Amino acid sequence: AEDIYVSTKSAFLYIRFPLFVIASVYLLKKYPKLILYLYYSILVTVLVVSLDAIIQFFNGENILGFVTNSRNRISGFFLDEPILGSYLARITPLLLSILIFLKKDLTNKLFLAAIIISFFGVIISGERTSLLLITLYWLIFIIFILKSSIQIKLFLMTMLITVVVATSFSSDNLRERYINLSFY
């Protein structure tokens, strides 16, 4: 670097990431129930944010009465920032990871409802990158992590792709956003 002080100053801020990991490990070892509380708080958050997005998609406004400014994207609680799909695409895998870490049953009805609703929330958000990210995540999960027969894995992958394609063509706004804008 030309200026060591500026380089060191910007690099020093990255110390927060290892500190976060160390603090997280310490807290989880000292308070083992904390991860269970984290799981339930993320689960409730995913459900509320996803249901709010679905309400906004069908009604034009969310639970609190906010109206989206974009005709092709849903923002939910994020108001003018269209980051709903990105938020759900990144927090839902964390939810699944915590569930696997806790060695809980993946067929929990509330968990499955949250996963399905959040996936639909990502689709209707209109964010192409988030849709690709969450679809790839679920494909990787089905192929490498899910312990099932090949027939069940193929069925789940087919269902996943079918849902993404069918939902993308189901609404004029979604078709415009996912298909027309992508090819344009």
C-alpha positions in Angstrom: 0.0 0.0 0.0 1.1 3.5 -0.7 -0.1 4.8 2.7 0.4 2.3 5.5 -1.8 4.2 7.9 -4.8 4.1 5.6 -4.3 0.5 4.7 -3.9 -0.6 8.3 -6.9 1.5 9.4 -9.2 -0.1 6.8 -7.9 -3.6 7.5 -8.2 -3.2 11.2 -12.0 -3.0 11.0 -12.0 -6.7 9.8 -11.0 -7.8 13.2 -14.7 -7.7 14.1 -15.3 -11.0 12.2 -13.0 -13.2 14.2 -14.1 -11.4 17.4 -17.7 -12.2 16.5 -16.9 -15.9 16.0 -15.0 -16.0 19.3 -17.8 -14.2 21.2 -20.4 -16.5 19.6 -18.5 -19.7 20.6 -18.0 -18.4 24.1 -21.7 -17.5 24.5 -22.9 -20.8 23.1 -20.6 -22.8 25.4 -21.6 -20.7 28.5 -25.3 -20.6 27.7 -26.3 -23.7 25.6 -29.9 -22.8 25.5 -29.0 -19.6 23.6 -28.9 -21.4 20.3 -32.4 -22.7 20.9 -33.6 -19.1 21.5 -31.8 -18.0 18.4 -33.5 -20.7 16.4 -37.0 -19.7 17.6 -36.4 -16.0 17.1 -35.1 -16.6 13.5 -38.1 -18.9 12.9 -40.6 -16.3 14.0 -38.8 -13.6 12.0 -38.8 -15.6 8.8 -42.5 -16.4 9.2 -43.5 -12.8 9.9 -41.4 -11.3 7.2 -42.6 -13.9 4.6 -46.2 -13.7 5.5 -46.0 -9.9 5.3 -44.5 -10.2 1.9 -47.3 -12.5 0.7 -49.9 -10.1 2.0 -48.2 -7.2 0.3 -48.0 -9.2 -3.0 -51.7 -9.9 -3.0 -53.1 -6.7 -1.4 -50.6 -4.1 -2.6 -49.7 -3.1 1.0 -48.2 -5.0 3.9 -49.5 -5.5 7.5 -48.5 -2.0 8.6 -50.0 -0.4 5.5 -46.8 0.3 3.6 -47.2 0.3 -0.1 -44.3 -0.8 -2.4 -42.9 1.9 -4.7 -41.8 -0.6 -7.3 -44.4 -2.4 -9.4 -42.2 -5.5 -10.0 -40.7 -5.9 -6.5 -42.0 -6.4 -3.0 -40.2 -4.8 -0.1 -42.3 -5.7 2.9 -41.0 -4.3 6.2 -38.0 -2.9 4.4 -40.0 0.0 2.9 -38.1 1.6 0.1 -35.2 -0.8 0.1 -36.0 -3.9 -2.0 -33.9 -6.3 0.0 -36.7 -8.7 1.1 -35.6 -11.6 -1.1 -31.9 -11.1 -0.2 -32.8 -11.1 3.5 -34.8 -14.3 3.3 -32.3 -16.1 1.0 -29.6 -15.5 3.6 -31.5 -16.0 6.8 -33.4 -19.2 5.8 -30.2 -21.3 5.3 -29.0 -20.1 8.8 -32.3 -21.4 10.2 -31.8 -24.8 8.6 -28.2 -24.9 9.8 -29.2 -24.3 13.4 -31.8 -27.0 13.1 -29.3 -29.5 11.9 -26.8 -28.4 14.6 -29.5 -29.0 17.2 -30.1 -32.4 15.7 -33.8 -31.7 15.5 -36.3 -33.4 13.2 -36.4 -31.7 9.8 -40.1 -32.7 9.4 -41.2 -30.2 12.2 -44.4 -28.7 10.8 -43.6 -25.1 11.8 -40.1 -25.4 10.4 -41.4 -26.8 7.1 -44.1 -24.0 6.9 -41.4 -21.4 7.5 -39.2 -22.9 4.7 -42.0 -23.1 2.2 -43.4 -19.6 3.0 -39.9 -18.0 2.9 -39.1 -19.7 -0.4 -42.4 -18.3 -1.8 -41.4 -14.9 -0.3 -38.1 -15.0 -2.1 -39.9 -15.8 -5.4 -42.4 -13.0 -5.1 -39.8 -10.5 -3.9 -38.7 -10.1 -7.5 -35.0 -10.4 -6.7 -33.4 -12.6 -9.4 -30.1 -13.1 -7.6 -31.8 -14.1 -4.4 -34.0 -16.6 -6.3 -31.0 -18.1 -7.9 -29.1 -18.2 -4.5 -31.9 -19.9 -2.6 -32.7 -22.3 -5.4 -29.0 -23.4 -5.6 -28.9 -23.7 -1.8 -31.9 -26.0 -1.8 -30.5 -28.1 -4.7 -27.2 -28.5 -2.8 -29.1 -29.3 0.4 -31.1 -32.0 -1.4 -28.2 -33.5 -3.2 -25.5 -33.5 -0.5 -27.1 -33.2 3.0 -30.6 -34.8 2.8 -30.4 -38.4 3.7 -32.9 -40.0 1.3 -33.1 -42.3 -1.6 -32.2 -41.1 -5.1 -35.8 -41.3 -6.2 -36.9 -38.9 -3.4 -34.0 -36.5 -4.1 -34.9 -36.4 -7.8 -38.6 -35.9 -7.0 -37.7 -33.0 -4.6 -35.4 -31.4 -7.2 -38.0 -31.7 -9.9 -40.6 -30.1 -7.6 -38.3 -27.3 -6.7 -37.6 -26.4 -10.3 -41.3 -26.8 -11.2 -42.4 -24.4 -8.4 -39.8 -21.8 -9.4 -40.8 -21.9 -13.1 -44.5 -22.1 -12.5 -44.5 -19.2 -10.0 -42.3 -17.1 -12.2 -44.9 -17.5 -15.0 -48.0 -17.1 -12.7 -48.0 -13.4 -12.4 -47.4 -10.7 -15.0 -45.1 -8.7 -12.7 -43.0 -11.8 -11.9 -42.9 -12.9 -15.5 -41.8 -9.3 -16.4 -39.1 -9.3 -13.7 -37.7 -12.8 -14.0 -38.1 -13.7 -17.7 -38.4 -10.5 -19.8 -35.9 -8.4 -17.9 -33.4 -11.3 -17.6 -33.4 -11.9 -21.3 -33.5 -8.2 -22.2 
